[in-house]
Amino acid sequence: MSIEVSGISKSYGTQKALDTVSFSIKKGEIVGFLGPNGAGKSTLMKILTTYLTADEGTAAVNGFDVKKQENDIKKSVGYLPEHNPLYLDLYVREYLAFNAAVHNVSKDRIEEVILQTGLSPESHKKIGELSKGYRQRVGLATALLHNPDVLILDEPTTGLDPNQLVEIRRLITKIGKDKTVFLSTHILQEVEAICDRVIIINKGKIVTDKNLKSLVKEAQDQVIEVEFDYRIEEVAVQQLPHLKAFKNTHDMLWELTFETEKDMRPVVFDFAHDNGLKIMQMNNKLKNLEQIFRETTAVSK
């Protein structure tokens, strides 16, 4: 495993930021770490990168204990914090050379990461002259300098415009082909575009840990709210094709959940016609990833 977390807890005074958090990440996975503000995402990432110490539990990255083998962790992990710390008065190559010296890596590696992160057009400039998107690229280049096996990225696309978002997502996807990537984000589209798996944390506890395909499958469930002019029996409703679940919410009002990408409204219309019913109202509600996130985080409130 690239990352192993077991029973990690962390408190700030009386506030418990992490509450017995456990999960593991295999080598080569790109895992999205989701949660509301204050859920504990940054705290856990700082523990994994040795910037903070957990109160309880154990954690290991690339087989190295975060409490006992800090130097080994730093050598094998590339970390991009939420607030990317940069020396704005330094030129891009100058800043990367400084960090290369810290990691004791060859200067040839500087040119490699500049090319890898698409920094070449702006590499002659001072960091303070760069756009937010290119500053993020500098942060990623710095995290990649020592060629780590694991990348831990805390809100890597915060504050970027739509074009910059797409560029950074492509870059992370490319990097993730040969590295383990653990990234936190508030942007659910980012998860869909990049990640293999999603871990959701709320109030310091893991509330969901699923493969992205499973979440997408849930998101494809189609919910139709329909009101007929007469009461009908459940046995009749159960004859509808692709029906996953149903609920008689009020009198003649039904909530029907279908497991298919096909628009089922015409099927429900035909069902009503064949059973001598009239439809008083009908609404199609596609359950998306955002709804799943809201429902999941609301559970543990």
C-alpha positions as a Markdown table, in Angstrom:
| # | Residue | x | y | z |
|---|---|---|---|---|
| 1 | Met | 0.0 | 0.0 | 0.0 |
| 2 | Ser | 1.2 | 3.5 | -0.7 |
| 3 | Ile | -0.8 | 5.1 | 2.1 |
| 4 | Glu | -2.0 | 3.3 | 5.3 |
| 5 | Val | -4.1 | 5.2 | 7.9 |
| 6 | Ser | -5.3 | 3.4 | 11.0 |
| 7 | Gly | -7.4 | 5.0 | 13.8 |
| 8 | Ile | -6.0 | 8.5 | 13.4 |
| 9 | Ser | -7.4 | 11.1 | 15.7 |
| 10 | Lys | -6.4 | 14.7 | 16.2 |
| 11 | Ser | -7.9 | 17.5 | 18.4 |
| 12 | Tyr | -7.3 | 21.2 | 18.7 |
| 13 | Gly | -8.2 | 21.9 | 22.3 |
| 14 | Thr | -11.8 | 20.7 | 22.7 |
| 15 | Gln | -12.4 | 20.4 | 19.0 |
| 16 | Lys | -11.9 | 17.0 | 17.4 |
| 17 | Ala | -10.6 | 17.5 | 13.9 |
| 18 | Leu | -10.1 | 13.8 | 13.1 |
| 19 | Asp | -12.0 | 10.9 | 14.8 |
| 20 | Thr | -10.5 | 7.4 | 14.4 |
| 21 | Val | -9.9 | 7.8 | 10.6 |
| 22 | Ser | -8.9 | 4.7 | 8.8 |
| 23 | Phe | -8.3 | 3.8 | 5.1 |
| 24 | Ser | -5.6 | 2.6 | 2.7 |
| 25 | Ile | -4.6 | 3.6 | -0.8 |
| 26 | Lys | -3.0 | 1.2 | -3.3 |
| 27 | Lys | 0.0 | 2.2 | -5.5 |
| 28 | Gly | -1.1 | 3.9 | -8.6 |
| 29 | Glu | -4.5 | 5.1 | -7.4 |
| 30 | Ile | -5.8 | 8.7 | -7.8 |
| 31 | Val | -8.0 | 9.3 | -4.8 |
| 32 | Gly | -10.2 | 12.3 | -4.2 |
| 33 | Phe | -10.6 | 13.4 | -0.6 |
| 34 | Leu | -13.9 | 15.3 | -0.2 |
| 35 | Gly | -15.6 | 17.1 | 2.7 |
| 36 | Pro | -17.1 | 20.3 | 3.8 |
| 37 | Asn | -15.0 | 23.1 | 5.2 |
| 38 | Gly | -13.5 | 22.1 | 8.6 |
| 39 | Ala | -14.1 | 18.4 | 8.0 |
| 40 | Gly | -10.5 | 17.5 | 8.7 |
| 41 | Lys | -9.0 | 17.2 | 5.2 |
| 42 | Ser | -6.0 | 19.5 | 5.5 |
| 43 | Thr | -5.3 | 18.2 | 9.0 |
| 44 | Leu | -5.0 | 14.6 | 7.8 |
| 45 | Met | -2.8 | 15.7 | 4.9 |
| 46 | Lys | -0.5 | 17.5 | 7.2 |
| 47 | Ile | -0.2 | 14.4 | 9.4 |
| 48 | Leu | 0.6 | 12.3 | 6.3 |
| 49 | Thr | 3.4 | 14.8 | 5.3 |
| 50 | Thr | 4.7 | 15.0 | 8.9 |
| 51 | Tyr | 3.8 | 18.7 | 9.4 |
| 52 | Leu | 1.4 | 17.7 | 12.2 |
| 53 | Thr | 1.5 | 14.8 | 14.7 |
| 54 | Ala | -1.6 | 12.7 | 15.4 |
| 55 | Asp | -2.9 | 12.3 | 18.9 |
| 56 | Glu | -3.8 | 8.7 | 18.4 |
| 57 | Gly | -3.5 | 6.0 | 15.7 |
| 58 | Thr | -0.8 | 5.2 | 13.1 |
| 59 | Ala | -0.1 | 6.2 | 9.5 |
| 60 | Ala | 2.4 | 5.1 | 6.9 |
| 61 | Val | 3.4 | 6.4 | 3.5 |
| 62 | Asn | 5.4 | 4.1 | 1.2 |
| 63 | Gly | 5.9 | 1.9 | 4.2 |
| 64 | Phe | 7.4 | 4.7 | 6.3 |
| 65 | Asp | 5.9 | 5.5 | 9.7 |
| 66 | Val | 5.0 | 9.2 | 9.8 |
| 67 | Lys | 6.0 | 9.6 | 13.4 |
| 68 | Lys | 9.3 | 7.7 | 13.3 |
| 69 | Gln | 10.6 | 8.1 | 9.7 |
| 70 | Glu | 10.0 | 11.8 | 8.8 |
| 71 | Asn | 13.1 | 12.1 | 6.6 |
| 72 | Asp | 12.1 | 9.0 | 4.6 |
| 73 | Ile | 8.5 | 10.4 | 4.2 |
| 74 | Lys | 9.8 | 13.7 | 2.9 |
| 75 | Lys | 12.0 | 12.0 | 0.3 |
| 76 | Ser | 9.2 | 9.8 | -1.0 |
| 77 | Val | 6.3 | 12.3 | -0.9 |
| 78 | Gly | 5.6 | 15.4 | -3.0 |
| 79 | Tyr | 3.3 | 17.8 | -1.2 |
| 80 | Leu | 1.4 | 20.8 | -2.5 |
| 81 | Pro | -0.4 | 22.6 | 0.4 |
| 82 | Glu | -3.6 | 24.5 | 0.0 |
| 83 | His | -1.8 | 27.9 | 0.3 |
| 84 | Asn | 1.1 | 27.3 | -2.1 |
| 85 | Pro | 4.1 | 29.0 | -0.4 |
| 86 | Leu | 6.3 | 30.6 | -3.1 |
| 87 | Tyr | 9.1 | 33.2 | -3.2 |
| 88 | Leu | 7.5 | 35.7 | -5.6 |
| 89 | Asp | 10.8 | 37.6 | -6.1 |
| 90 | Leu | 12.6 | 34.6 | -7.4 |
| 91 | Tyr | 12.6 | 33.5 | -11.1 |
| 92 | Val | 11.0 | 30.1 | -11.8 |
| 93 | Arg | 14.2 | 28.3 | -12.5 |
| 94 | Glu | 15.9 | 30.0 | -9.6 |
| 95 | Tyr | 13.2 | 28.9 | -7.2 |
| 96 | Leu | 13.3 | 25.3 | -8.6 |
| 97 | Ala | 17.1 | 25.3 | -8.3 |
| 98 | Phe | 16.8 | 26.3 | -4.6 |
| 99 | Asn | 14.4 | 23.4 | -4.0 |
| 100 | Ala | 16.5 | 21.0 | -6.0 |
| 101 | Ala | 19.5 | 21.8 | -3.7 |
| 102 | Val | 17.3 | 21.1 | -0.7 |
| 103 | His | 16.4 | 17.7 | -2.1 |
| 104 | Asn | 19.9 | 17.1 | -3.4 |
| 105 | Val | 18.8 | 16.3 | -6.9 |
| 106 | Ser | 20.5 | 17.0 | -10.2 |
| 107 | Lys | 19.9 | 20.3 | -12.0 |
| 108 | Asp | 18.9 | 18.3 | -15.0 |
| 109 | Arg | 15.8 | 17.4 | -13.1 |
| 110 | Ile | 14.7 | 21.1 | -13.2 |
| 111 | Glu | 14.4 | 21.1 | -16.9 |
| 112 | Glu | 12.5 | 17.8 | -16.8 |
| 113 | Val | 9.8 | 19.1 | -14.4 |
| 114 | Ile | 9.5 | 22.4 | -16.3 |
| 115 | Leu | 8.7 | 20.4 | -19.4 |
| 116 | Gln | 6.5 | 17.9 | -17.5 |
| 117 | Thr | 4.4 | 20.7 | -16.0 |
| 118 | Gly | 4.2 | 22.9 | -19.1 |
| 119 | Leu | 6.1 | 25.7 | -17.5 |
| 120 | Ser | 8.4 | 26.3 | -20.4 |
| 121 | Pro | 6.6 | 29.4 | -21.8 |
| 122 | Glu | 6.8 | 31.2 | -18.5 |
| 123 | Ser | 10.0 | 29.8 | -17.0 |
| 124 | His | 12.0 | 32.9 | -17.7 |
| 125 | Lys | 9.7 | 35.1 | -15.5 |
| 126 | Lys | 9.6 | 35.9 | -11.8 |
| 127 | Ile | 7.0 | 33.9 | -9.9 |
| 128 | Gly | 5.3 | 37.1 | -8.9 |
| 129 | Glu | 4.6 | 37.8 | -12.6 |
| 130 | Leu | 2.8 | 34.5 | -13.2 |
| 131 | Ser | -0.9 | 33.9 | -13.3 |
| 132 | Lys | -2.5 | 31.7 | -10.5 |
| 133 | Gly | -2.6 | 28.8 | -12.9 |
| 134 | Tyr | 1.2 | 29.0 | -13.6 |
| 135 | Arg | 1.9 | 29.5 | -9.9 |
| 136 | Gln | 0.1 | 26.2 | -9.3 |
| 137 | Arg | 2.3 | 24.6 | -11.9 |
| 138 | Val | 5.4 | 25.9 | -10.1 |
| 139 | Gly | 4.0 | 24.3 | -6.9 |
| 140 | Leu | 3.5 | 21.0 | -8.7 |
| 141 | Ala | 6.9 | 21.2 | -10.3 |
| 142 | Thr | 8.4 | 21.7 | -6.9 |
| 143 | Ala | 6.5 | 18.7 | -5.5 |
| 144 | Leu | 7.8 | 16.6 | -8.4 |
| 145 | Leu | 11.4 | 17.6 | -8.3 |
| 146 | His | 12.6 | 14.7 | -6.2 |
| 147 | Asn | 10.5 | 12.2 | -8.3 |
| 148 | Pro | 8.3 | 11.1 | -5.3 |
| 149 | Asp | 6.2 | 7.9 | -5.5 |
| 150 | Val | 3.3 | 9.7 | -3.8 |
| 151 | Leu | 1.8 | 13.1 | -4.4 |
| 152 | Ile | -0.4 | 14.7 | -1.8 |
| 153 | Leu | -2.3 | 17.7 | -3.2 |
| 154 | Asp | -4.4 | 20.0 | -1.0 |
| 155 | Glu | -6.9 | 22.0 | -3.1 |
| 156 | Pro | -4.7 | 22.1 | -6.1 |
| 157 | Thr | -7.2 | 24.1 | -8.3 |
| 158 | Thr | -8.5 | 26.6 | -5.8 |
| 159 | Gly | -8.9 | 30.0 | -7.4 |
| 160 | Leu | -8.3 | 28.9 | -10.9 |
| 161 | Asp | -10.4 | 30.1 | -13.9 |
| 162 | Pro | -12.2 | 27.4 | -16.0 |
| 163 | Asn | -9.4 | 27.2 | -18.6 |
| 164 | Gln | -6.7 | 26.9 | -15.9 |
| 165 | Leu | -8.8 | 24.2 | -14.1 |
| 166 | Val | -8.9 | 22.0 | -17.2 |
| 167 | Glu | -5.1 | 22.4 | -17.7 |
| 168 | Ile | -4.2 | 21.5 | -14.1 |
| 169 | Arg | -6.6 | 18.5 | -14.2 |
| 170 | Arg | -5.0 | 17.2 | -17.4 |
| 171 | Leu | -1.6 | 17.6 | -15.7 |
| 172 | Ile | -2.6 | 15.8 | -12.6 |
| 173 | Thr | -4.1 | 13.0 | -14.7 |
| 174 | Lys | -0.9 | 12.6 | -16.6 |
| 175 | Ile | 1.2 | 12.6 | -13.5 |
| 176 | Gly | -1.1 | 10.0 | -11.9 |
| 177 | Lys | -0.3 | 7.5 | -14.6 |
| 178 | Asp | 2.9 | 6.5 | -12.7 |
| 179 | Lys | 2.4 | 7.9 | -9.2 |
| 180 | Thr | -0.1 | 7.6 | -6.4 |
| 181 | Val | -2.1 | 10.8 | -6.0 |
| 182 | Phe | -4.1 | 11.8 | -3.0 |
| 183 | Leu | -5.9 | 15.1 | -3.5 |
| 184 | Ser | -8.5 | 17.1 | -1.6 |
| 185 | Thr | -11.0 | 19.3 | -3.4 |
| 186 | His | -14.4 | 21.0 | -3.1 |
| 187 | Ile | -15.0 | 20.7 | -6.8 |
| 188 | Leu | -16.9 | 17.5 | -7.6 |
| 189 | Gln | -16.4 | 17.8 | -11.3 |
| 190 | Glu | -12.7 | 17.6 | -10.6 |
| 191 | Val | -13.3 | 14.2 | -8.9 |
| 192 | Glu | -15.2 | 12.9 | -11.9 |
| 193 | Ala | -12.4 | 14.1 | -14.3 |
| 194 | Ile | -9.4 | 12.8 | -12.3 |
| 195 | Cys | -10.1 | 10.3 | -9.6 |
| 196 | Asp | -10.4 | 6.5 | -9.5 |
| 197 | Arg | -11.9 | 6.5 | -6.0 |
| 198 | Val | -13.5 | 8.9 | -3.6 |
| 199 | Ile | -13.2 | 9.2 | 0.2 |
| 200 | Ile | -15.7 | 11.6 | 1.9 |
| 201 | Ile | -15.0 | 12.9 | 5.4 |
| 202 | Asn | -17.4 | 14.9 | 7.6 |
| 203 | Lys | -16.9 | 16.3 | 11.1 |
| 204 | Gly | -13.7 | 14.3 | 11.3 |
| 205 | Lys | -15.1 | 10.9 | 10.3 |
| 206 | Ile | -15.0 | 8.9 | 7.1 |
| 207 | Val | -18.6 | 8.7 | 5.8 |
| 208 | Thr | -18.0 | 7.3 | 2.3 |
| 209 | Asp | -15.2 | 5.4 | 0.7 |
| 210 | Lys | -16.1 | 4.1 | -2.8 |
| 211 | Asn | -14.7 | 3.5 | -6.2 |
| 212 | Leu | -15.7 | 6.4 | -8.5 |
| 213 | Lys | -17.5 | 4.0 | -10.9 |
| 214 | Ser | -19.8 | 3.1 | -8.0 |
| 215 | Leu | -20.6 | 6.7 | -7.3 |
| 216 | Val | -21.2 | 7.4 | -11.0 |
| 217 | Lys | -23.6 | 4.4 | -11.0 |
| 218 | Glu | -25.5 | 6.0 | -8.1 |
| 219 | Ala | -25.5 | 9.3 | -9.9 |
| 220 | Gln | -27.1 | 7.7 | -12.9 |
| 221 | Asp | -30.1 | 6.6 | -10.9 |
| 222 | Gln | -33.1 | 8.5 | -12.3 |
| 223 | Val | -35.8 | 9.8 | -9.9 |
| 224 | Ile | -39.2 | 10.7 | -11.4 |
| 225 | Glu | -41.8 | 12.3 | -9.2 |
| 226 | Val | -45.3 | 11.7 | -10.7 |
| 227 | Glu | -48.8 | 12.4 | -9.5 |
| 228 | Phe | -51.7 | 10.4 | -10.9 |
| 229 | Asp | -55.4 | 11.4 | -10.8 |
| 230 | Tyr | -56.4 | 8.1 | -8.9 |
| 231 | Arg | -54.8 | 5.9 | -6.3 |
| 232 | Ile | -53.0 | 2.8 | -7.7 |
| 233 | Glu | -51.6 | -0.3 | -6.0 |
| 234 | Glu | -47.9 | -1.0 | -5.5 |
| 235 | Val | -48.2 | -4.2 | -7.5 |
| 236 | Ala | -49.1 | -2.2 | -10.6 |
| 237 | Val | -46.1 | 0.2 | -10.1 |
| 238 | Gln | -43.7 | -2.7 | -9.7 |
| 239 | Gln | -44.4 | -3.7 | -13.4 |
| 240 | Leu | -42.4 | -0.6 | -14.6 |
| 241 | Pro | -39.1 | -1.7 | -16.3 |
| 242 | His | -35.8 | -0.7 | -14.7 |
| 243 | Leu | -37.5 | 0.2 | -11.5 |
| 244 | Lys | -35.0 | 0.2 | -8.6 |
| 245 | Ala | -37.2 | 1.7 | -5.8 |
| 246 | Phe | -40.5 | 3.4 | -5.4 |
| 247 | Lys | -42.3 | 5.4 | -2.7 |
| 248 | Asn | -45.9 | 6.6 | -2.3 |
| 249 | Thr | -45.0 | 10.0 | -0.8 |
| 250 | His | -48.5 | 11.4 | -0.5 |
| 251 | Asp | -51.9 | 10.3 | -1.8 |
| 252 | Met | -51.5 | 9.9 | -5.6 |
| 253 | Leu | -47.9 | 11.2 | -5.6 |
| 254 | Trp | -45.2 | 8.7 | -6.2 |
| 255 | Glu | -41.4 | 8.9 | -6.3 |
| 256 | Leu | -40.0 | 6.3 | -8.7 |
| 257 | Thr | -36.3 | 5.5 | -8.9 |
| 258 | Phe | -35.0 | 3.9 | -12.1 |
| 259 | Glu | -31.6 | 2.3 | -12.7 |
| 260 | Thr | -31.0 | 3.3 | -16.3 |
| 261 | Glu | -29.6 | 6.2 | -18.4 |
| 262 | Lys | -32.8 | 6.2 | -20.5 |
| 263 | Asp | -35.3 | 8.9 | -20.0 |
| 264 | Met | -38.2 | 7.0 | -18.3 |
| 265 | Arg | -40.8 | 9.8 | -18.6 |
| 266 | Pro | -42.3 | 8.4 | -21.8 |
| 267 | Val | -42.5 | 5.0 | -20.2 |
| 268 | Val | -44.3 | 6.4 | -17.2 |
| 269 | Phe | -46.7 | 8.3 | -19.5 |
| 270 | Asp | -47.5 | 5.0 | -21.4 |
| 271 | Phe | -47.9 | 3.2 | -18.0 |
| 272 | Ala | -50.5 | 5.8 | -17.0 |
| 273 | His | -52.3 | 5.6 | -20.4 |
| 274 | Asp | -52.4 | 1.8 | -20.3 |
| 275 | Asn | -53.9 | 1.8 | -16.7 |
| 276 | Gly | -56.5 | 4.5 | -17.5 |
| 277 | Leu | -54.8 | 7.1 | -15.4 |
| 278 | Lys | -54.1 | 10.8 | -16.1 |
| 279 | Ile | -50.8 | 12.4 | -15.0 |
| 280 | Met | -51.4 | 15.6 | -13.0 |
| 281 | Gln | -47.7 | 16.5 | -12.8 |
| 282 | Met | -44.4 | 14.8 | -13.5 |
| 283 | Asn | -40.8 | 15.9 | -12.8 |
| 284 | Asn | -37.6 | 14.2 | -13.8 |
| 285 | Lys | -34.8 | 14.5 | -11.1 |
| 286 | Leu | -31.4 | 13.1 | -12.1 |
| 287 | Lys | -29.5 | 12.3 | -9.0 |
| 288 | Asn | -26.0 | 13.8 | -9.5 |
| 289 | Leu | -22.7 | 13.6 | -7.6 |
| 290 | Glu | -23.4 | 16.8 | -5.8 |
| 291 | Gln | -26.6 | 15.4 | -4.4 |
| 292 | Ile | -24.9 | 12.3 | -3.2 |
| 293 | Phe | -22.2 | 14.4 | -1.5 |
| 294 | Arg | -24.8 | 16.5 | 0.2 |
| 295 | Glu | -26.8 | 13.5 | 1.3 |
| 296 | Thr | -23.7 | 11.7 | 2.6 |
| 297 | Thr | -22.3 | 14.5 | 4.6 |
| 298 | Ala | -25.7 | 15.3 | 6.0 |
| 299 | Val | -26.0 | 11.8 | 7.5 |
| 300 | Ser | -23.3 | 12.4 | 10.1 |
| 301 | Lys | -24.6 | 15.8 | 11.2 |
